[in-house]
């Protein structure tokens, strides 16, 4: 059940025969074994002015060329050289109402910046799910359909993006 004062869910209890099926759908690794992961460190332009990337642990990618950096990973180095919007949330199927509101704020800030002609980088740890959710919802704000947003991200960034089925659903249907 949801505890609004703590902004967290107290427990999730899965029972019945569908439990193992549901867990397999939610918990598998998003990555194909032995696949080259060098693209995680890349910055890819998904839509004019809208970029997506991961954040390597040891170095800060070139962010000076961006007018806004939206960071969705709490351990990412802070950006000093440009405006940064930080919104941490887990790459998990359960997002609290307050977290959803904060994501909506990030999406609106991102969409406004792109509409104003500014360059925006959205980054998370690996540049796949959390950044994919923000970029996908931003693309919807900019007028794309959900399936178009998902396909564009997977075409421009990596076919493994948005493998979190809940995040993909949010992009497809809205959050």
BELNORGI-V134625 format. One record per pair of residues at least 24 apart in sequence whose ideal C-beta (glycine too) atoms are under 7 Angstrom apart, sorted by sequence separation. I is the first residue (numbers start at 1). J is the second residue. D is the distance in whole Angstrom. If there is no record, write none. Layout:
i=I j=J d=D
i=I j=J d=D
This chain:
i=85 j=109 d=5
i=110 j=134 d=6
i=114 j=138 d=7
i=146 j=171 d=5
i=147 j=172 d=6
i=136 j=162 d=7
i=146 j=172 d=4
i=107 j=134 d=6
i=111 j=138 d=5
i=146 j=173 d=6
i=106 j=134 d=6
i=110 j=138 d=5
i=114 j=142 d=7
i=132 j=161 d=5
i=103 j=133 d=7
i=107 j=137 d=4
i=111 j=141 d=4
i=127 j=157 d=7
i=128 j=158 d=7
i=132 j=162 d=4
i=103 j=134 d=7
i=107 j=138 d=5
i=111 j=142 d=6
i=140 j=171 d=7
i=128 j=160 d=6
i=128 j=161 d=5
i=129 j=162 d=6
i=137 j=170 d=7
i=107 j=141 d=6
i=129 j=163 d=7
i=133 j=167 d=4
i=137 j=171 d=6
i=140 j=174 d=7
i=128 j=163 d=7
i=129 j=164 d=4
i=132 j=167 d=6
i=136 j=171 d=3
i=70 j=106 d=5
i=133 j=170 d=6
i=91 j=129 d=5
i=129 j=167 d=5
i=133 j=171 d=7
i=137 j=175 d=6
i=91 j=130 d=6
i=70 j=110 d=6
i=89 j=130 d=6
i=68 j=113 d=5
i=67 j=113 d=6
i=76 j=123 d=7
i=68 j=118 d=6
i=70 j=120 d=7
i=67 j=118 d=4
i=73 j=124 d=5
i=67 j=119 d=5
i=68 j=120 d=5
i=69 j=121 d=5
i=70 j=122 d=4
i=71 j=123 d=6
i=72 j=124 d=4
i=73 j=125 d=4
i=66 j=119 d=5
i=67 j=120 d=7
i=65 j=119 d=6
i=66 j=120 d=6
i=69 j=123 d=7
i=66 j=121 d=4
i=73 j=130 d=7
i=63 j=121 d=6
i=72 j=130 d=4
i=72 j=131 d=6
i=72 j=134 d=6
i=50 j=114 d=5
i=70 j=134 d=6
i=49 j=114 d=5
i=26 j=93 d=5
i=49 j=117 d=7
i=53 j=121 d=6
i=55 j=123 d=5
i=49 j=118 d=6
i=51 j=120 d=7
i=54 j=123 d=6
i=55 j=124 d=7
i=49 j=119 d=5
i=50 j=120 d=6
i=51 j=121 d=5
i=52 j=122 d=5
i=53 j=123 d=5
i=54 j=124 d=7
i=55 j=125 d=6
i=49 j=120 d=6
i=51 j=122 d=7
i=54 j=125 d=6
i=54 j=126 d=5
i=103 j=175 d=7
i=54 j=127 d=3
i=91 j=164 d=6
i=93 j=166 d=4
i=53 j=127 d=5
i=52 j=127 d=6
i=100 j=175 d=6
i=43 j=121 d=6
i=52 j=131 d=5
i=12 j=94 d=7
i=52 j=135 d=5
i=9 j=94 d=6
i=50 j=135 d=6
i=40 j=126 d=5
i=9 j=96 d=7
i=40 j=127 d=5
i=8 j=96 d=6
i=50 j=138 d=6
i=7 j=96 d=5
i=46 j=135 d=6
i=7 j=98 d=4
i=47 j=139 d=6
i=2 j=96 d=7
i=47 j=142 d=7
i=30 j=128 d=6
i=30 j=129 d=7
i=47 j=152 d=7
i=52 j=157 d=5
i=46 j=152 d=6
i=46 j=153 d=6
i=46 j=156 d=5
i=45 j=156 d=7
i=46 j=157 d=6
i=44 j=156 d=5
i=44 j=157 d=5
i=39 j=158 d=5
i=32 j=160 d=7
i=31 j=160 d=6
i=30 j=160 d=6
i=30 j=163 d=4
i=26 j=165 d=7
i=25 j=165 d=6
